[in-house]
Structures are given as C-alpha cells and as structure tokens.
Amino acid sequence: MKIGVVGCGALGSYYGACLWRTGHETHFLLRSDHAVVRAHGVAIETAAGDFVARPHAAQTPAEIGVCDLVLIGLKTTANHRFGELLPPLIGSQTLILTLQNGLGNETALARLFPAEQVLGGLCFVCLNRVAPGRIRHLGHGHVVLGEYLRPPLERTHALAAEFERAGVKCSVSDNLERAHWEKLVWNIPFNGLGVAGVAGWEAFVNGAGPSGLARTPCLPTDELLADARWASAVRGLMNEVLAVAAALGHAIPSDTADKMIERTRGMGAYRASTLVDFERGQPLELESLFLAPRDAARQAGVKTPLLDRLCAVLAGLDARRNLRG
C-alpha cells in the first residue's frame, strides 16, 4: 500500500513506522520534525528491539498525493484542519483511518468524505515523543479497528492483518462506537485527573479551576493510584463512563474497570498524552475526550457528577493556559 501519515507525534510516528517496516510505501506529513526525519529517519525505542524507519518526509499534502490508506494521528484540537490537509491524499478508493482519541472524529471526517471510506482505530498503548524524530514505546500497543456506522468488512480484517504483520496486535470490533466508550473508561480518568491534579484535590471536589495559574506538576498514573482520594475518583469516573455506555446500548464487561486499573499499575509512572500536552502549553483535547462524553450522558439522562466536576476543572485550566500563552 501507499500510506500517508497525518499527525506524526508519538502515535502516528509509531504505527506509521511499524507499517513502513513491512515494506509499504509510507509518507509522513511533517512540520517541526521534517528536517530530522528526512535526514535521519524515525527512531523507535522499544523493548521488542529498537529500529529506525525511513519514511518519505513531506511538508505538504501535495508532495504525497493520493494514498491507499491515510492514517490520522492528529490531536483532535486540529480537526478543523481536515479540509486543508486531507483532500490531496484521498481518492475514491482511499481508506481513511483515524487513530484519534475520544468521540466525533469519524463523524467529522464523514462530513468531508464519503462515510464508507472512514474507519476508526483505538490504540491501547504507552508512547512518548522524547525528541524530534524519536519515539519511545513503553508498553502495550494493541489496536482495535472498526468501520464507521457499519459492521466490519473484508477490508477491515485485511487491514488488521497488515497491522499484525507489522508486529502490532490488532483486533476487529463489530461496533466501533462501543469500542470508543470502552477506551474512554481509561482515558477519561487517567488523562483527565492527571491534569486536574495540577489544580489540587479541593479544586476537583469543588468543580472549579485554581485561582491562579498552575505551577505544580501533573499526576502520572502511579501517583493517581497511590493516593486513596484520587484512586477513588478514578474508579468513580470509570463507573460513570460504564453507566453512560450501558444507557446508550453498549454492553461493556462489568470487570473492565478492575482489569484496566490492574493493567495500569504495571505501567509505573506513565504520563498520558494529555499530561504531556498540558505541560508543554498545548491545548487540551477537551471536546472529544471530556465534553462530548459528558453531553452524551446528559442526553441519555445519566447523572455524572464526577465527570461534570472534571470538565469544569479542565476547562478552567485550559482557559488559564490560553491567558498565560
């Protein structure tokens, strides 16, 4: 396949590099990392064996042209750029696979391109971009693929097989929306509370941001689980997300929260992507990761007091980040 990767942070670079390694013609659309990747490739550090991928490095979509597969790893705060970045890459047979977090990304793509070309992928992985053109894979990596608004097709399974051939564990979901909610069970508490820890426990309890600009560090996963108050909030948020999913008709196994918490303990001091973005002064993925799930809860008539508080704190922190910037 000819593959175009749009959004070459930790996520897009890692999965794009894995697919490159199987011999696909792979193009990375790059900004700040362009010179490094063009000269030295993308270095992937992983326990399974470090390697350097050497994709084609492009600065504009026109340099890449129409692809068989477009892999989207953009932060959802950049979704307004879909109309600018994607059209030169997409033909009538192009598969568009978004690996982004949260809700609404496939719908945003389907407003611009035929819905039958859109797929979604959920990535259960620990990754960090530690330097330009250098990605550290800390653990996991499983991808769950699904079709937008329809059951999986032969092509869905074929694409999953390509990920498997690239050394990435990959499964196919018969319900992409349910898979999104299952991932939100982890993403909302660990991404959200990790950042909310900057504001402090009292601010979270009261559902408001701090009075001044945040100066304390975010809370990695091990610190959230080591503190009884935050650990209780983690589980409470998980239970709220599971309740909303159930109200929407998505049956997620009842032991999901227990399994996710236990798996997270094995990650050590992992700093989720939202924490890294916040500490770098980048905008939070508020809409897709937190506000859209909260709005879905309200529409379903499910009360989510913890999620409501979390949204208030994160919105306050993001607004103060804008003022500081």
C-alpha positions as CSV (number, residue, x, y, z in Angstrom):
1,M,0.0,0.0,0.0
2,K,0.9,3.7,-0.3
3,I,0.3,5.1,3.2
4,G,0.1,8.7,4.3
5,V,0.5,9.5,7.9
6,V,-1.0,12.8,9.1
7,G,-0.2,13.8,12.6
8,C,3.3,12.4,13.3
9,G,3.6,12.7,17.0
10,A,4.2,9.7,19.1
11,L,1.1,7.8,18.0
12,G,1.2,8.4,14.2
13,S,5.0,8.0,14.1
14,Y,5.0,4.7,15.9
15,Y,2.3,3.0,13.9
16,G,3.4,4.5,10.7
17,A,7.0,3.3,11.4
18,C,5.7,-0.2,12.1
19,L,3.8,-0.3,8.8
20,W,6.8,1.1,7.0
21,R,8.9,-1.8,8.3
22,T,6.7,-4.3,6.4
23,G,7.6,-2.7,3.1
24,H,4.7,-0.3,2.5
25,E,5.5,3.0,0.7
26,T,5.0,5.2,3.7
27,H,4.9,9.0,3.7
28,F,4.9,11.2,6.8
29,L,3.4,14.7,6.7
30,L,5.7,16.7,9.0
31,R,6.2,20.2,10.3
32,S,8.8,20.7,13.0
33,D,10.4,17.3,12.7
34,H,10.7,17.4,8.9
35,A,14.5,18.1,8.8
36,V,15.3,15.4,11.4
37,V,13.2,12.7,9.8
38,R,14.4,13.5,6.3
39,A,18.0,13.2,7.4
40,H,17.9,10.5,10.0
41,G,14.5,8.8,9.8
42,V,12.3,8.0,12.8
43,A,14.0,6.2,15.7
44,I,11.7,3.8,17.6
45,E,12.8,2.7,21.0
46,T,11.0,-0.4,22.2
47,A,11.6,-3.4,24.4
48,A,11.0,-5.6,21.3
49,G,14.0,-4.2,19.6
50,D,14.9,-0.6,18.6
51,F,14.7,0.3,14.9
52,V,14.9,3.3,12.6
53,A,12.2,3.8,10.0
54,R,12.9,5.9,6.9
55,P,9.6,7.0,5.5
56,H,9.3,9.7,2.8
57,A,9.3,13.1,4.6
58,A,6.9,15.7,3.2
59,Q,6.0,19.2,4.3
60,T,2.8,19.5,2.2
61,P,0.0,17.1,1.3
62,A,0.5,17.8,-2.4
63,E,4.0,16.3,-2.1
64,I,2.4,13.0,-1.1
65,G,-0.6,12.7,-3.4
66,V,-3.4,10.2,-3.3
67,C,-2.8,7.2,-1.0
68,D,-4.4,3.8,-0.5
69,L,-4.5,4.4,3.3
70,V,-4.4,7.6,5.3
71,L,-3.5,7.2,8.9
72,I,-4.6,10.1,11.1
73,G,-2.7,10.7,14.4
74,L,-3.5,14.4,14.8
75,K,-4.6,15.7,18.2
76,T,-8.4,16.3,18.0
77,T,-7.8,20.0,18.6
78,A,-6.5,20.1,15.0
79,N,-9.6,18.5,13.4
80,H,-10.5,21.9,11.9
81,R,-7.6,21.3,9.5
82,F,-9.1,18.2,8.0
83,G,-10.3,20.2,5.0
84,E,-6.9,21.7,4.4
85,L,-4.7,18.6,5.0
86,L,-6.6,15.6,3.7
87,P,-8.1,16.3,0.2
88,P,-4.8,15.9,-1.7
89,L,-4.3,12.5,-0.1
90,I,-7.7,11.0,-0.7
91,G,-9.1,9.4,-3.8
92,S,-12.2,7.4,-4.4
93,Q,-10.6,4.2,-3.1
94,T,-8.6,5.6,-0.2
95,L,-9.3,4.2,3.3
96,I,-9.2,6.9,6.0
97,L,-8.3,5.5,9.4
98,T,-8.4,7.8,12.4
99,L,-6.5,6.7,15.5
100,Q,-7.6,9.7,17.5
101,N,-8.9,9.8,21.0
102,G,-12.5,10.4,22.0
103,L,-15.8,10.9,20.2
104,G,-16.8,12.5,17.0
105,N,-13.7,12.1,14.8
106,E,-15.2,9.7,12.3
107,T,-18.3,11.9,12.1
108,A,-16.1,14.9,11.3
109,L,-14.3,13.0,8.5
110,A,-17.6,11.8,7.1
111,R,-18.8,15.4,6.7
112,L,-15.9,15.9,4.2
113,F,-15.5,12.5,2.6
114,P,-17.8,9.5,1.8
115,A,-18.7,7.8,5.0
116,E,-17.9,4.4,3.5
117,Q,-14.3,5.3,3.3
118,V,-14.0,6.1,7.0
119,L,-12.7,3.7,9.7
120,G,-11.7,4.2,13.3
121,G,-9.0,2.6,15.4
122,L,-8.5,2.6,19.2
123,C,-4.9,2.4,20.3
124,F,-4.1,0.9,23.7
125,V,-0.5,1.8,24.0
126,C,2.0,3.7,26.1
127,L,4.1,6.1,23.9
128,N,6.0,9.3,24.3
129,R,7.8,11.5,21.8
130,V,11.0,12.2,23.6
131,A,12.8,14.2,20.9
132,P,12.2,15.2,17.3
133,G,12.1,12.0,15.3
134,R,12.5,9.8,18.4
135,I,9.6,7.8,19.8
136,R,9.8,5.7,23.0
137,H,7.4,2.8,23.2
138,L,6.9,1.9,26.9
139,G,4.4,-0.9,26.6
140,H,1.2,-2.4,25.0
141,G,0.2,-1.4,21.5
142,H,-3.0,-3.3,20.8
143,V,-5.2,-1.6,18.1
144,V,-8.9,-2.2,17.8
145,L,-10.3,-1.4,14.3
146,G,-13.9,-0.8,13.3
147,E,-16.0,0.6,10.4
148,Y,-17.9,3.8,10.8
149,L,-21.6,3.2,11.3
150,R,-21.5,-0.4,10.0
151,P,-20.2,-3.9,10.8
152,P,-16.7,-4.9,9.8
153,L,-16.0,-5.8,6.2
154,E,-13.4,-8.0,4.5
155,R,-11.2,-4.9,4.1
156,T,-11.4,-4.3,7.9
157,H,-9.9,-7.8,8.6
158,A,-7.4,-7.3,5.8
159,L,-6.1,-4.1,7.3
160,A,-6.0,-5.7,10.8
161,A,-3.8,-8.4,9.2
162,E,-1.4,-5.7,7.9
163,F,-1.0,-4.4,11.5
164,E,-0.4,-7.9,12.7
165,R,2.2,-8.4,10.0
166,A,3.8,-5.2,11.2
167,G,4.1,-6.7,14.7
168,V,1.1,-4.8,16.2
169,K,-1.5,-6.8,17.9
170,C,-4.8,-5.9,16.2
171,S,-8.4,-7.0,16.6
172,V,-11.6,-6.0,14.8
173,S,-14.7,-4.7,16.6
174,D,-18.2,-5.3,15.4
175,N,-19.2,-2.0,17.0
176,L,-16.8,0.9,16.7
177,E,-18.9,3.2,19.0
178,R,-18.9,0.7,21.8
179,A,-15.1,0.3,21.4
180,H,-14.8,4.1,21.8
181,W,-16.7,4.0,25.0
182,E,-14.6,1.2,26.3
183,K,-11.4,3.2,25.7
184,L,-13.0,6.2,27.4
185,V,-13.3,4.1,30.6
186,W,-9.5,4.5,30.8
187,N,-8.9,7.8,29.0
188,I,-11.2,10.0,31.0
189,P,-9.9,9.3,34.5
190,F,-6.2,8.9,33.8
191,N,-5.8,11.7,31.2
192,G,-8.3,14.0,33.0
193,L,-7.4,13.5,36.6
194,G,-3.7,13.6,35.8
195,V,-4.1,17.1,34.6
196,A,-6.7,18.1,37.2
197,G,-4.1,17.2,39.9
198,V,-2.4,20.4,38.9
199,A,-5.4,22.3,40.3
200,G,-5.4,20.2,43.5
201,W,-7.9,18.0,45.2
202,E,-10.0,20.8,46.6
203,A,-10.5,22.3,43.2
204,F,-11.6,19.0,41.8
205,V,-14.0,18.4,44.7
206,N,-15.5,21.9,44.1
207,G,-15.5,21.5,40.3
208,A,-13.5,24.7,39.6
209,G,-10.1,25.6,38.4
210,P,-7.4,27.1,40.7
211,S,-7.4,30.8,41.5
212,G,-4.0,31.3,39.9
213,L,-2.0,29.7,37.1
214,A,-0.9,26.1,37.7
215,R,2.6,25.7,38.9
216,T,2.6,22.1,40.2
217,P,3.3,19.0,38.0
218,C,0.6,16.8,36.6
219,L,0.0,13.4,38.3
220,P,1.2,10.3,36.4
221,T,-0.7,7.1,36.7
222,D,1.2,5.6,39.7
223,E,0.6,8.7,41.8
224,L,-3.1,8.7,41.0
225,L,-3.5,5.1,42.1
226,A,-1.2,5.6,45.2
227,D,-3.4,8.3,46.7
228,A,-6.7,6.9,48.1
229,R,-8.7,10.1,47.1
230,W,-7.6,10.2,43.5
231,A,-7.8,6.4,43.2
232,S,-11.4,6.6,44.4
233,A,-12.1,9.3,41.8
234,V,-10.5,7.1,39.1
235,R,-12.9,4.2,39.9
236,G,-15.8,6.6,40.2
237,L,-15.2,8.1,36.8
238,M,-14.9,4.6,35.3
239,N,-18.2,3.6,36.7
240,E,-19.9,6.7,35.4
241,V,-18.5,6.1,31.9
242,L,-19.7,2.5,32.1
243,A,-23.1,3.7,33.1
244,V,-23.4,6.1,30.2
245,A,-22.2,3.4,27.8
246,A,-24.9,1.0,29.1
247,A,-27.6,3.6,28.7
248,L,-26.5,4.1,25.1
249,G,-26.8,0.3,24.5
250,H,-23.1,-0.5,24.6
251,A,-22.6,-3.6,26.8
252,I,-19.1,-3.4,28.3
253,P,-18.0,-6.2,30.6
254,S,-18.5,-5.4,34.3
255,D,-14.9,-6.3,35.2
256,T,-13.5,-3.8,32.7
257,A,-12.6,-1.2,35.4
258,D,-10.8,-3.8,37.5
259,K,-8.8,-5.1,34.6
260,M,-7.8,-1.6,33.5
261,I,-6.7,-0.5,36.9
262,E,-4.6,-3.6,37.4
263,R,-3.0,-3.1,33.9
264,T,-2.3,0.5,34.7
265,R,-0.5,-0.4,37.9
266,G,2.0,-2.3,35.7
267,M,2.7,0.9,33.7
268,G,4.6,2.6,36.6
269,A,4.9,6.3,36.4
270,Y,3.2,6.7,33.0
271,R,2.4,10.2,31.8
272,A,-0.6,10.0,29.5
273,S,-0.5,12.2,26.3
274,T,-2.9,14.8,27.8
275,L,-0.4,15.5,30.6
276,V,2.5,15.9,28.2
277,D,0.5,18.3,26.1
278,F,-0.7,20.4,29.0
279,E,2.8,20.7,30.4
280,R,4.1,21.8,27.0
281,G,1.4,24.5,26.9
282,Q,-0.6,22.8,24.2
283,P,-4.4,22.9,24.2
284,L,-6.3,20.0,25.9
285,E,-8.5,17.7,23.8
286,L,-11.5,18.9,25.8
287,E,-14.2,18.4,23.3
288,S,-13.6,14.9,22.1
289,L,-12.3,13.3,25.4
290,F,-14.4,15.0,28.0
291,L,-17.2,17.4,26.9
292,A,-18.7,15.1,24.2
293,P,-19.0,12.1,26.6
294,R,-20.5,14.5,29.2
295,D,-23.0,15.8,26.7
296,A,-23.9,12.2,25.7
297,A,-24.5,11.4,29.4
298,R,-26.9,14.3,29.7
299,Q,-28.8,13.3,26.6
300,A,-29.1,9.8,27.9
301,G,-30.3,11.0,31.3
302,V,-27.3,9.6,33.2
303,K,-26.0,11.7,36.1
304,T,-22.2,12.1,36.1
305,P,-21.2,14.4,38.9
306,L,-17.5,13.4,38.8
307,L,-17.3,13.9,35.1
308,D,-19.1,17.3,35.4
309,R,-16.5,18.4,38.0
310,L,-13.6,17.2,35.9
311,C,-14.9,19.1,32.8
312,A,-15.2,22.2,34.9
313,V,-11.6,21.9,36.2
314,L,-10.1,21.1,32.9
315,A,-12.0,23.9,31.1
316,G,-10.7,26.3,33.8
317,L,-7.1,25.1,33.4
318,D,-7.3,25.3,29.6
319,A,-8.6,28.8,29.8
320,R,-5.8,29.9,32.1
321,R,-3.3,28.2,29.7
322,N,-4.7,30.4,26.9
323,L,-4.4,33.5,29.1
324,R,-0.8,32.6,30.0
325,G,0.1,31.9,26.4
